[in-house]
Amino acid sequence: MSHSTVPRSRAEAKKTDEKADAHAPVSDGAVGHRSMRRQGKLSLRLRFRRDRTLILMTLPAILLLLVFNYVPIFGNVVAFQDYDPYLSDNGFVAMFESPWVGFEQFERIFQDSGFWHALQNTFVLFSLQLVLFFPIPILLALVINSVIRPRVRAVAQAIMYLPHFFSWVLVVTVFQQIFGGAGIIAQTLRQHGYEGFDLMTDPGIFKFLVTAEGVWKDAGWGIIVFLAALSAVSNDLYEAAAMDGAGRWRRMWHITLPALRPVIALLLVLRVGDALTVGFEQLLLQRDSVGPGASEVLDTYVWWNGIRNQDFSYAAAAGLIKGVVGLALVLTANKVAHLMGEQGVYKK
């Protein structure tokens, strides 16, 4: 074999290519483009050309988010005013004509015992839903994932997911027909000589009833999220663990649950951030049956004062407090997730 045909090493080939690039006549644009590629960066124009299809697809969602989530933020200015929408034919113009009162609305809120009672009910309902509702989709996902037959698994998942499409009016009606004073259980007890009951009007167990309604309606939605996370777990891990003598419980503890841990941490952070929103429509529908003492939460409190009493500035101040507390809860929960070694909502 001649010397010219001997294969070069990678280092020699790289040096030869660098010398060729150094002596080759190139334009300034090519030099800039080559340097950006070497650094692993692309210009904004090139990135837009590469991702323009995805950007066009997300534009409608971005516009909806801006119109319905970010533009209304400017309306929080009425929390520092004595807002009167009748000062002008246009409610937006009335914002500029309403007098400023500073933090007067917030002082009224902190002196109102009704606000503190609504806040207490909100945190009690959130705590119950976090303890009783949050683990149930995880357990159901583990049970469904352990089913071997795909057809049985699909039918069980569809049955559990179906109530997610029901409105809260229908959910409350179903529970009324089962646990109400004229419901199936109460009528059956009366027919057999026992005294009936009406759980739907009992303020003492209302918080447990609300949690049960939420579990029945939305547990199927959480199952889908956890099943998607479980589908990414390789079967080789389960087979290797089984060959090493690990039983079903050990495989679940050492393989399944660690695979679900990042998803659990993320959903837990989001759940904590949504702590002050515990079901406006659900509670408003049952407010008259159990009374505001058991069903009043921050959302219904804001609605009652803002819409029914037309005290818009007061309601806006209460809603602003709710938003600030929710943001603080998200940041705190995300920091705890980072301390536990998880990513959370965003990276460090």
C-alpha positions as CSV (number, residue, x, y, z in Angstrom):
1,M,0.0,0.0,0.0
2,S,1.4,3.4,-1.0
3,H,1.9,6.2,1.5
4,S,-0.8,8.4,-0.2
5,T,-3.5,5.8,0.5
6,V,-2.8,5.4,4.2
7,P,-5.9,6.6,6.2
8,R,-5.4,9.7,8.2
9,S,-6.2,9.9,11.9
10,R,-9.1,12.2,13.1
11,A,-6.7,14.8,14.5
12,E,-4.7,15.0,11.3
13,A,-7.9,15.3,9.2
14,K,-9.3,18.0,11.5
15,K,-6.1,20.1,11.2
16,T,-6.1,19.7,7.4
17,D,-9.7,20.8,7.2
18,E,-9.0,23.8,9.5
19,K,-6.1,24.9,7.2
20,A,-8.3,24.5,4.2
21,D,-11.0,26.7,5.8
22,A,-8.4,29.3,6.8
23,H,-7.0,29.7,3.2
24,A,-10.4,29.4,1.4
25,P,-11.8,32.7,0.2
26,V,-15.2,33.2,1.9
27,S,-17.6,36.1,2.3
28,D,-18.3,37.9,5.6
29,G,-21.8,36.4,5.8
30,A,-20.4,32.9,5.4
31,V,-17.8,33.5,8.1
32,G,-20.5,34.8,10.5
33,H,-22.9,31.9,9.7
34,R,-20.0,29.4,10.2
35,S,-19.0,31.0,13.5
36,M,-22.6,30.9,14.8
37,R,-22.8,27.2,13.8
38,R,-19.6,26.4,15.5
39,Q,-20.9,28.0,18.7
40,G,-24.2,26.1,18.4
41,K,-26.3,29.3,18.0
42,L,-28.6,30.4,15.2
43,S,-29.7,33.9,14.4
44,L,-33.2,35.0,15.1
45,R,-34.0,35.1,11.4
46,L,-32.8,31.6,10.9
47,R,-34.7,30.3,13.9
48,F,-37.9,32.0,12.7
49,R,-37.5,30.4,9.2
50,R,-36.9,27.0,10.9
51,D,-39.9,27.2,13.3
52,R,-42.3,29.4,11.3
53,T,-44.8,26.5,10.9
54,L,-44.9,25.9,14.7
55,I,-45.2,29.6,15.4
56,L,-48.1,30.0,13.1
57,M,-49.8,27.0,14.7
58,T,-49.5,28.5,18.2
59,L,-50.6,32.1,17.2
60,P,-54.3,31.5,17.9
61,A,-53.6,30.0,21.3
62,I,-51.3,32.9,22.1
63,L,-53.9,35.5,21.0
64,L,-56.6,33.8,23.2
65,L,-54.2,33.8,26.1
66,L,-53.4,37.5,25.7
67,V,-57.1,38.5,25.2
68,F,-58.6,36.5,28.1
69,N,-55.7,36.2,30.6
70,Y,-53.3,39.1,30.2
71,V,-55.4,42.0,28.9
72,P,-57.9,41.8,31.9
73,I,-54.9,42.2,34.3
74,F,-55.1,46.0,33.5
75,G,-58.5,45.9,35.1
76,N,-56.9,45.4,38.5
77,V,-56.4,49.1,38.7
78,V,-60.0,49.4,39.9
79,A,-58.9,47.8,43.2
80,F,-57.3,51.1,44.0
81,Q,-60.3,53.2,43.0
82,D,-63.9,53.7,44.0
83,Y,-65.0,52.4,40.6
84,D,-68.4,53.4,39.3
85,P,-69.2,51.9,35.9
86,Y,-72.1,54.4,35.5
87,L,-69.8,57.4,35.3
88,S,-69.6,56.8,31.6
89,D,-71.4,54.9,28.9
90,N,-68.3,52.8,28.5
91,G,-67.0,50.9,31.4
92,F,-63.5,51.2,30.2
93,V,-63.7,55.0,30.1
94,A,-65.2,54.9,33.6
95,M,-61.9,53.5,34.9
96,F,-60.2,56.8,34.1
97,E,-63.0,58.9,35.6
98,S,-63.4,57.0,38.9
99,P,-61.7,58.6,42.0
100,W,-58.5,57.0,43.4
101,V,-58.7,55.8,47.0
102,G,-55.4,54.0,47.4
103,F,-55.4,51.0,49.7
104,E,-58.8,51.7,51.2
105,Q,-60.4,48.6,49.6
106,F,-57.7,46.4,51.0
107,E,-58.2,47.9,54.5
108,R,-62.0,47.1,54.2
109,I,-61.1,43.5,53.2
110,F,-58.8,42.9,56.1
111,Q,-61.4,44.2,58.5
112,D,-64.1,42.0,57.1
113,S,-64.7,38.8,59.1
114,G,-66.5,37.3,56.0
115,F,-63.2,37.5,54.0
116,W,-61.3,35.6,56.7
117,H,-64.0,33.0,57.0
118,A,-64.0,32.5,53.2
119,L,-60.2,32.2,53.2
120,Q,-60.4,29.6,56.0
121,N,-63.0,27.5,54.1
122,T,-60.8,27.7,51.0
123,F,-57.7,26.3,52.7
124,V,-59.8,23.6,54.5
125,L,-61.3,22.4,51.2
126,F,-57.9,22.6,49.5
127,S,-56.2,20.5,52.2
128,L,-58.9,17.8,52.0
129,Q,-58.7,17.7,48.2
130,L,-54.9,17.5,48.4
131,V,-54.9,14.7,50.9
132,L,-58.0,12.7,49.6
133,F,-58.2,13.7,45.9
134,F,-54.6,14.0,44.7
135,P,-53.4,10.4,45.5
136,I,-56.5,8.7,44.0
137,P,-55.6,9.2,40.3
138,I,-52.1,7.8,41.0
139,L,-53.5,4.7,42.7
140,L,-56.1,4.2,39.9
141,A,-53.4,4.6,37.3
142,L,-51.2,2.0,39.0
143,V,-54.2,-0.4,39.1
144,I,-55.1,0.1,35.4
145,N,-51.4,-0.2,34.4
146,S,-51.2,-3.6,36.2
147,V,-54.1,-5.0,34.1
148,I,-52.6,-7.3,31.4
149,R,-55.5,-7.4,28.9
150,P,-55.4,-4.2,26.8
151,R,-59.2,-4.3,26.1
152,V,-60.1,-4.5,29.8
153,R,-57.6,-1.6,30.4
154,A,-59.2,0.5,27.7
155,V,-62.8,-0.1,28.9
156,A,-61.8,0.7,32.6
157,Q,-60.0,3.9,31.5
158,A,-63.0,5.1,29.4
159,I,-65.5,4.5,32.2
160,M,-63.4,6.4,34.7
161,Y,-62.7,9.3,32.2
162,L,-66.3,9.7,31.2
163,P,-67.5,11.9,34.1
164,H,-64.9,14.5,33.2
165,F,-67.2,15.6,30.4
166,F,-70.1,16.1,32.7
167,S,-71.0,19.6,33.8
168,W,-71.1,20.5,37.4
169,V,-74.9,20.8,37.2
170,L,-75.2,17.2,36.1
171,V,-72.6,16.0,38.8
172,V,-74.5,17.8,41.6
173,T,-77.8,16.4,40.3
174,V,-76.4,12.8,40.3
175,F,-75.2,13.2,43.9
176,Q,-78.6,14.7,44.8
177,Q,-80.4,11.7,43.4
178,I,-78.2,9.3,45.4
179,F,-77.4,11.1,48.7
180,G,-80.3,13.6,48.9
181,G,-83.3,13.4,51.1
182,A,-85.4,12.0,48.3
183,G,-82.4,10.0,46.9
184,I,-82.1,6.3,46.3
185,I,-80.3,5.5,49.5
186,A,-82.7,7.5,51.7
187,Q,-85.8,6.0,50.1
188,T,-84.4,2.5,50.4
189,L,-83.8,3.0,54.1
190,R,-87.3,4.3,54.7
191,Q,-88.8,1.3,52.9
192,H,-87.0,-1.0,55.3
193,G,-88.1,0.9,58.4
194,Y,-85.0,3.0,58.9
195,E,-84.8,6.8,59.2
196,G,-83.6,8.5,56.0
197,F,-80.9,11.1,55.7
198,D,-80.0,14.1,53.5
199,L,-76.3,14.5,53.0
200,M,-76.7,17.3,50.5
201,T,-78.0,19.7,53.1
202,D,-75.6,18.8,56.0
203,P,-73.1,21.6,56.5
204,G,-70.9,19.4,58.7
205,I,-70.0,16.9,55.9
206,F,-70.3,19.3,53.0
207,K,-66.5,19.6,52.6
208,F,-66.2,15.8,52.3
209,L,-69.1,15.8,49.8
210,V,-67.5,18.4,47.6
211,T,-64.2,16.4,47.6
212,A,-66.1,13.2,46.6
213,E,-67.8,15.1,43.7
214,G,-64.4,16.3,42.5
215,V,-62.9,12.8,42.8
216,W,-65.8,11.3,40.7
217,K,-65.6,13.9,38.1
218,D,-61.9,14.6,37.5
219,A,-60.0,11.5,38.7
220,G,-60.1,10.1,35.2
221,W,-58.3,13.1,33.8
222,G,-55.5,12.6,36.2
223,I,-55.3,8.9,35.3
224,I,-54.4,9.8,31.7
225,V,-51.5,12.0,32.8
226,F,-50.0,9.3,35.0
227,L,-50.6,6.5,32.5
228,A,-48.7,8.6,29.9
229,A,-45.8,8.8,32.3
230,L,-45.9,5.0,32.9
231,S,-45.9,4.2,29.2
232,A,-42.4,5.7,29.0
233,V,-41.0,3.2,31.4
234,S,-39.1,0.4,29.6
235,N,-40.4,-3.1,30.2
236,D,-36.8,-4.2,30.3
237,L,-36.5,-2.7,33.8
238,Y,-39.5,-4.8,35.0
239,E,-38.1,-8.0,33.4
240,A,-34.7,-7.4,34.9
241,A,-36.2,-6.8,38.4
242,A,-38.3,-9.9,38.1
243,M,-35.3,-12.0,37.1
244,D,-33.5,-10.6,40.2
245,G,-36.4,-11.9,42.4
246,A,-38.3,-8.6,42.9
247,G,-42.0,-9.1,43.5
248,R,-44.9,-6.9,42.2
249,W,-44.7,-4.6,45.2
250,R,-41.0,-4.1,45.0
251,R,-41.2,-3.4,41.2
252,M,-43.8,-0.8,41.9
253,W,-41.8,0.8,44.7
254,H,-38.5,0.9,43.0
255,I,-39.5,1.3,39.3
256,T,-43.0,2.6,38.9
257,L,-43.1,5.2,41.6
258,P,-39.7,6.7,40.8
259,A,-40.8,7.0,37.2
260,L,-43.9,8.9,38.3
261,R,-42.0,11.2,40.7
262,P,-41.3,14.1,38.3
263,V,-44.9,14.1,37.1
264,I,-46.2,14.0,40.7
265,A,-43.9,16.9,41.7
266,L,-45.0,19.0,38.7
267,L,-48.8,18.4,39.3
268,L,-48.4,19.0,43.0
269,V,-46.8,22.4,42.3
270,L,-49.6,23.3,39.9
271,R,-52.2,22.0,42.4
272,V,-50.7,24.1,45.2
273,G,-50.7,27.2,42.9
274,D,-54.4,26.5,42.3
275,A,-55.1,26.2,46.0
276,L,-57.3,29.2,46.3
277,T,-59.5,28.0,43.4
278,V,-61.4,25.0,44.8
279,G,-64.5,25.0,42.4
280,F,-66.5,28.1,41.9
281,E,-69.4,26.6,39.9
282,Q,-69.6,23.5,42.1
283,L,-69.9,25.5,45.3
284,L,-72.2,28.2,43.9
285,L,-74.7,25.5,42.9
286,Q,-74.8,24.1,46.4
287,R,-74.5,27.4,48.3
288,D,-78.3,27.8,49.0
289,S,-78.7,24.2,50.3
290,V,-76.0,24.3,52.9
291,G,-75.6,28.0,53.5
292,P,-72.7,30.4,53.0
293,G,-71.1,29.4,56.3
294,A,-70.1,26.0,54.9
295,S,-69.8,26.8,51.2
296,E,-68.3,30.3,51.1
297,V,-64.8,30.4,49.5
298,L,-62.8,33.2,48.0
299,D,-64.3,32.7,44.5
300,T,-67.9,32.8,45.7
301,Y,-67.0,35.7,48.0
302,V,-65.6,37.7,45.1
303,W,-68.6,36.9,43.0
304,W,-71.1,37.8,45.7
305,N,-69.6,41.1,46.4
306,G,-68.7,42.0,42.8
307,I,-71.6,40.8,40.8
308,R,-74.5,40.6,43.3
309,N,-73.6,43.7,45.4
310,Q,-71.9,45.5,42.5
311,D,-69.0,46.5,44.7
312,F,-66.5,46.1,41.9
313,S,-63.5,47.7,43.5
314,Y,-63.9,45.6,46.6
315,A,-64.2,42.4,44.6
316,A,-61.2,43.4,42.5
317,A,-59.1,43.9,45.6
318,A,-60.1,40.5,46.9
319,G,-59.2,38.9,43.6
320,L,-55.9,40.6,43.5
321,I,-55.0,39.3,47.0
322,K,-56.0,35.8,45.8
323,G,-53.6,36.2,42.8
324,V,-50.7,37.3,44.9
325,V,-51.1,34.6,47.4
326,G,-51.4,32.0,44.6
327,L,-48.2,33.2,43.0
328,A,-46.4,33.0,46.3
329,L,-47.7,29.4,46.8
330,V,-46.4,28.4,43.3
331,L,-43.0,29.9,43.9
332,T,-42.8,28.2,47.4
333,A,-43.9,24.8,46.1
334,N,-41.5,25.0,43.1
335,K,-38.6,25.8,45.5
336,V,-39.5,22.8,47.6
337,A,-39.5,20.7,44.4
338,H,-36.0,21.9,43.6
339,L,-34.8,21.0,47.1
340,M,-36.2,17.5,46.5
341,G,-34.2,17.2,43.2
342,E,-37.1,17.7,40.8
343,Q,-37.5,20.2,38.1
344,G,-41.0,21.5,39.0
345,V,-42.6,24.2,36.8
346,Y,-39.3,25.6,35.7
347,K,-35.6,24.8,36.1
348,K,-33.3,26.5,38.6
